[in-house]
Amino acid sequence: MEASAGSASGIFIPPAGGKGPRGTLRVPIHSIGADMLCIVFSRLDPSVLVRCASVCKFWNDVIYTSTLMSDLYYKVRLHCKSSSMLSAPIEMKRYFEDLALEQHRLSLLGSSTEVHQWRAHSSRISLCCLRRGLILTDAEDKVMRLWSAESCKCLKEYCNLNKDPLVDYDFDENKIVGLTGSQMCIWTLKTGKSLFQSREGIFTRGICMRYIDPEAVIGCDDGRARIFDMYSGKCTRIIRMHSGAVSCLALTEDQLVLGGSNFGSVTVADLSTGVQSASLKSLSHAGMKSLYSSIHSHLVFAGSTAGYVHCWDLRTSRLLWETRVSPNVVYGVHHLPSDASTLAVGGLDGVLRILSQSTGKILSNLIMSTSRPKLDGSTSSGSGSRAKRKAEAVSADTEIHNIPRCQRPPITCLGVGWQKIVTAHNEKYLSLWRFNQSLDHV
């Protein structure tokens, strides 16, 4: 479940040190006691509480060991307290998580969607990534920027001092792991200090990269995946994936590495041994451009150069469905990590699509409205004013080529967060789609 301290709960808690708004003293988050947090949390609705519980272990303990959730559980379910209910905290936790995910699903399919756009870089944005309420972008100027997904303000800048620009990257709460054509690099998220650079010449040309601590996997143009230990900086294994280039990668919690190819197949190999265990085939035989593995459902999704989206079950290596959503390349397939119902898809035709994970059916097609963007008056550090416009849903039988390009700029990269999707368009600006829909019975 995606969450961001402060922003997820609607509470602003400034960092330690210095003065806050109107000269108030900034207080460290961990100095706030459990009793005070309970008072604050008691004013929030269940779906927001679930998100707050994923911020840190302390907040999780406060929320689930106090009576906050149990009181809400009995209230929402209209059940009376009983010994059987009190002895089922797992059932209660699962109920609220499902409730929050249902709210996320309904928001993506709702009619109230706004697109916030702002100039994020002085040159074209090549990469964007959304994690836990934070957006990381990279552009041709070799400057990475970290943004708040709530305020759209720039929080930090990172300079890529390598001679080559990044071709892929990912990040977590501690570090940024990036890939140039010939090197893997690691920076600390907090300070931007460079921690590691691999030696040049270890691989010919890196195309894609994914990591699960302590290892990073690099897909190369020679058809091999090279595994690096991120702490020693050594290449520990080389796995033969394809006869051609590895075009995209995904990793699973079961220690599997998945590598897509330009021949319409995905190779599955054991990350620790390098032994190939399966080959996932498509019916269209179109080249794979993007991959995403689902943590909770053993599903893997792929977008192809011919506009297809594919879904396989990793347990059986069987193709479950294959849907052509566009006549052009699909650059991004992604969903909220804990969500098992919806899949966001974007590509060259510029239409943001929401698909069903189970059937591949297109649930929603979204473009930007023709209305003139409204300036919200706020500014983002280093970016200028932020514009806001409505999103429009288009029917499945709409001729996409008849829609003006200004309403559907090519989506070259996307990421999914809680009731929001961020898209990059190979332009200087970034788009944040915010979906608003509440459950009627909450």
N, C-alpha and C positions, 0 to 999 in steps of 0.2 A: 504494500500500500504506500503510495507516494505521499510524503508529508514534508513540510518545511516548518522549522521552529518559528513560532510567531506568526508567519504568514498563513500557515494552514489553519490555525485556530482563530485567526482574526485578531490576535493579541500581539501588540508590538512590545517586545522586551529588548531594550537596547543592550549592546555589549558593555562589558565592564570598563570603568574609567571614564573620565570626562564628564561633560554636562549633557543632559538630555534636553527635550523641548522645554522652553521657558526657564532654562537654568536648573531644571531638576537633575538630581544626581542619578547617573546611570548605575543600575544594580545588576550584578552578575546573575544569570539565570539560575544557577545552582544554589544561590543563597536564599531563594524563595522556598519556604517550607511546604510540607505536604498539606497542611491545613489551609494555607492561603491558596495553594493550587486547586484544592477541592472546591473552594468558594468560587474561583474563576471558572473551573470546568463545569460546575453545576449550572452555569448559564448557557452552555452550549448544547446543540442538538446531537443526537446519537452519531450521525455520520461524521460530524466534525470531531467528536470525541475519539472515534476509531482512528482517525488520521493523527490526532495528537498522541495517541498511544504508541504510534510508530516512530515518534521523534527520538526518543531515547528510553533506556531501561527504567530510569527513575520515573518518568511520566507514565510509562506503561504500568509500573507497579502501583502508582498512585491511583490510576483510573480503574484498574481491574481488581485491586485488593480492597479498595474502599467500597462504599455502598452506591457509588455513582451509577455504575452500569446495572447493578442488580435492581435498583429502584426504577431506572428507566425501562429495564426489561419487563418488569411486572406491569409498569404503566402502559407500555406500548402493546404488549401481548394481552393486556387485560386479564392477567392471571393473579391469583392470590398467592401470597408467600406460603411456601410449604417446604418441608424438609427435602423433598425430592428436587425442588427447584434450586434450593440453596446448595445442594451437593452437585450441581451441574454447571460449574463455571465455564467449562469448555463449550457446552451447548450455547450458553449465553454469549460468549465471545464470538462463536461462529455465526450466531444469529445477527449480531450487529455488523460484523464484517460483510455478510451477505447483503444486509440492508444498505450499507454504504456502496457496495459494488452495484447494486440495483439502481441506486441513485445516479451513479456514474454512467451506467448504461442508458438510462432514460434521458440523461442530459445530452448525450451524444446524438440521440434520435429526436430531441425536442426541437422546437421552432425558435427558441430564443438563443441566438448565437451572435456574438460580436467578434470582430477581427480588429485587434490592436496592432498597428504598424508603426515602426520607428526606424530611423537610420541608425544602424548598429555599427557600421564600419565606413571607412572612407573608400573602400574598394569592395569588390564582389565577395559575398559570403560563400565559402566553399563547404563548410561543415557546421552543423548545429546539433546539440544534444540536450535533452531535458532529463534531469535527475533530481528527485526530492525537492521540487520547488525552485531549482536553479537551472538556468540555461547557459550552456557554454557554446560560444561561436568562434569560428576561425575564418579568416579572410585572406585574400591574395596579398595583403600587406604584411602577412606573417605575424599578426597580432591576435591573440586570443582574448576574448572578453567574457566575464562571468556576469550574468544578469539575474535579477530577481524576477521570477515568473509572476509575482503579485504586483509589484510596482513598476516593472519594466525598466528599473534603474540599473546602471552598470555598477557592480560591486568591486570588481578588480580587473586589472589588465595583466596579460602575460605576454612576453616577447619571445618569439621563436628565433633564436640566434643561429639556427642551423642554416646552411647554405641553400637547402631545399625546403619548400613548403610542406606542410602536413598533407597526407593523402587520406588519413583516417585517424580517429582517436576515440577515447572514452574516458570517463572520470567517475570518481566516487567522492566520499566526504573527505578523503585525505590527499588524493593525488590525481594528476592528469597523466594518462599514458597515450603517447602519440607515435605516429609512424610517418616518416618521410620515405622517399623512394628507396633509400639505402640504409636508414638507421632507425632504431627504436629509441624513444626518449621518454623520460619521466620527470615531471615537475611536482612540487608540493602545491596543493590547492591553496593553502593559507598564505604562503610567502611567494610562490612562483619560482622558488629556487630550483635549479636543475639538479636532479639527483643522479641521473644515469643517462649515458648515451652509448649505444652499442658501437662497436668498431665497424667502419665501412668495409665492404667487401665480403661480409659474412653471407649476404644474400644479394642477388642481382638486382631485382626490382620488386619492392613490396607493394602490394595492391590493397590489402585489407588487413585489419587487426582486431582481435578481441582478447580479453583477459579475464581470468578468475585467479585471484591471489592463490599462490605466489607466482603463477605462470602467465605469460603472454604468448599468444599464437599469432604468427604472421603468415598470411597467404601470399605466395609469390608467383611471378609470371612463369616460372619453370614447372609449375604444377605441384610444388611441395609446400608443406606447412612447417614452419620452423618454430620450435618452442623455446622460449627464453625464460630462465629463472630471473625474476625481476629484482632479486636481492643480490645475487652473485654476478648478474650481468652476463651469464654464460648461456650459449645455445646448447641445450641439453639433449634435444632430439630433433630429428628431421623425419617427417611423415610424408610419404608419397601419396598424393590425393588424386591427381588427374594427369593425363598426358599433356593437357594444355594448362593455361593459367588458372589459378584459384581466384575466381571473380568476387566471391563474398564468403563470409565466415559466420558461424554461430557456435556457441559453447553451451553445454548443458550442465546441470548440477550432478548428473550421473557420470561426469568425466568423459563426455563424448565431444569430439570436435567434428563439425559439419562444414564441408567445403563445397561451394557451388562452382559450376563450370560454365563455359560458353557453349557446351554441347547439350544443355538441357537436363543435366543430372546433378545430384548432390551426393557426395561420398561421406559416409559416416565411419569414423575411426575412433579407437580407444586412445584417449589423450595420454595415458601413462605408458602404454605398450607400443602404440603406433600401429596396431593391427587393425586393418579395415574390417568392419563388421557388416556393412550393408551399403547398397547403392540405391538411392531414391530416384525413381524415374518419373518423367513427366510425359504426358501424351502429346504435348505440342512440340517438344524437342527444342524449345527456344532457350537462349542463353539466360542463366540466372544472374540477376543484378543485385538482389537484396535478400537477406535471410534473417529470420527471427525465430527463436525457439521459445516455446511456452514452458514456464517452470512447473506449473501445476497440472498440466493436462497431457504431457508427452506428445504435444503437437509441434510441428515445425512448419513455418510459413515461408514462402518465397515469392518474390516478384521477378518477372522476366522481361527481357528486351522486347518481346512481342506483345506486352500488355496483359499477360496472364498473371493470376495469383494462384498459387498451389498450396495444398495442405496435405501433409503426410502424418501418419501415426508412427512414431519412432519404435513402438513396441512390436509392430508387425511389418514395418517398412512399406506399408500399403498407402497408395494414393487415395485420400478420402474424397477430395473434390478438386476441381480445376475450373476457374472462372476467368473468362476474358473480360476485364473491366475497362480496357482502353485499347485503342489501336497503336499506342506508343509505349515506350519503355516505362516500367514501374520502378522508381528509384527508392521507394521506402515502404516497408510493411512493419507495423509496430502496434503494440497494445500495452495497456497498463499491466505490469507484471502479474498482479493477482487476479486480473480480469480474465474470465474464461468464456466470454460471450461475444465481445466485439473486437474488430480489427480495423485499424486505420491504414489507408492506402493512399499514396500520392505518387504522381509521376509527371511525365512531360506534358500531358494535356492540361495540367493545372487544376483538375477537379479533385477535391478532397472527398474520398469515399469511405463510408463506414460499412464493413461487411460482417456477416455472421460467421463466427469461428467454426460453428458446427456444420454449416451447409454451404458457405461461400456466397450466399445470396447477398446482393447489394441492398443494404437497408436505407442508405441515405447518400445523395450526391450533393456536395456543397461547393458553391462558388462565391465570390465577393459581389456585393450589390453594386448597382450602377450609381447609387446615391453618392453625393459629394462627401468625402471623408470629413468628420468633425474633429477639430483639434480639442483635446480635453484640457488643455492649459498647462498640463504638467510637463516637465522636461526630464529626460533621461541623461544621466551624466555621460558626456561624450557623444550624444546622439541627437540632441535637439528635440523638437516637439514630437509628441506621440499623437497619431491620428487614429480615429476609431470609425469603423464602418460596420454595417450589418452584413451577415452572411445570408445567402439565398439557397434554398433547396431547389434542385431541378429534377424533373421526372426522368425516368430511365430511358424513355424514347426520344429525349431531346437530342437534336443533332449538335454534338459538341463543337463542331467546326463553325457553327453559326453564332456561337457565343464569343463576344469580343475578348481578345487576349488580356485586356486590362482587368477583366473579371476573373481570369484564370491564368495567372502567371505560372510558368512551369515550376512544379514542386521538385526540387533537387535533393531535399533532405527533410526528414520530419522526426518528431519525437512526441510521445504521448505522456501526459501527466494527469493528475486528478481533475477531471472536467475541463481539460485544456489540451490543445495540440499546438506545437510550434512547428512552423514550416519556413524553410529557406528557399530562395528562388533564383539563385545565381545572380542576385542583385545586391545593392548596398543595404537594403532594408530587411527587417525580419517581421514575420507575421505570427501573432499569437491568437489562436482561436479559443474563445472562452464560451463554454456551453453552460447554460443555466436552466436547470429543471429540478424541481423538488418533488419528492414522493408525497402524494396527497394525504397519506395516513400517518406521516411523521409529525 
